[in-house]
Amino acid sequence: MSADPAPIDRTTVLDVEGMTCGHCVSAVTKELEQVQHVSNISVILRNGGLSEVTVVSDSVLDQDALRAAVDEAGYTVKAIHVDN
């Protein structure tokens, strides 16, 4: 029996500016799936406001990598909230 603790899901919420449609959601999701340790992504789309992108992982995520992924999709991260 392993003494290692079971992985704990960590939640990181990104406030993303500029997303307006399903294509936006798809583009951001696709890029974030490439970030190491990401296991799940969900999006609350707020057309004309900050969309809420929730990223679940089994370890702490590199915030610069998250920002770069969203930037690659063509959008801007305005804030990052980490729930450890």
C-alpha positions, 0 to 999 in steps of 0.5 A, spaced: 500 500 500 502 506 497 503 512 503 502 517 497 496 521 498 491 521 493 491 527 488 487 532 490 483 536 485 485 543 485 480 549 481 483 555 478 478 560 475 480 565 470 476 571 468 476 572 461 475 578 456 472 577 449 469 571 449 462 571 445 460 565 442 461 557 442 467 558 437 470 562 443 469 557 448 471 551 443 478 555 442 479 557 449 478 550 451 482 547 446 488 551 448 487 550 455 487 542 454 494 543 452 496 545 459 500 540 463 496 537 469 489 540 466 483 534 467 477 538 466 475 545 463 468 548 464 466 555 461 460 560 463 459 564 457 458 572 459 457 575 452 459 582 453 462 581 460 468 577 463 466 569 462 468 564 467 473 559 465 474 553 471 480 549 470 480 543 474 487 539 475 491 535 480 496 539 481 498 547 482 498 550 475 503 555 472 499 561 471 503 564 466 502 557 462 494 559 463 495 566 460 499 564 454 494 559 452 488 563 453 492 569 449 493 564 444 486 563 443 485 570 442 482 572 448 485 576 455 485 573 462 483 579 467 484 575 473 486 568 476 483 565 482 486 559 485 482 555 490 487 550 493 
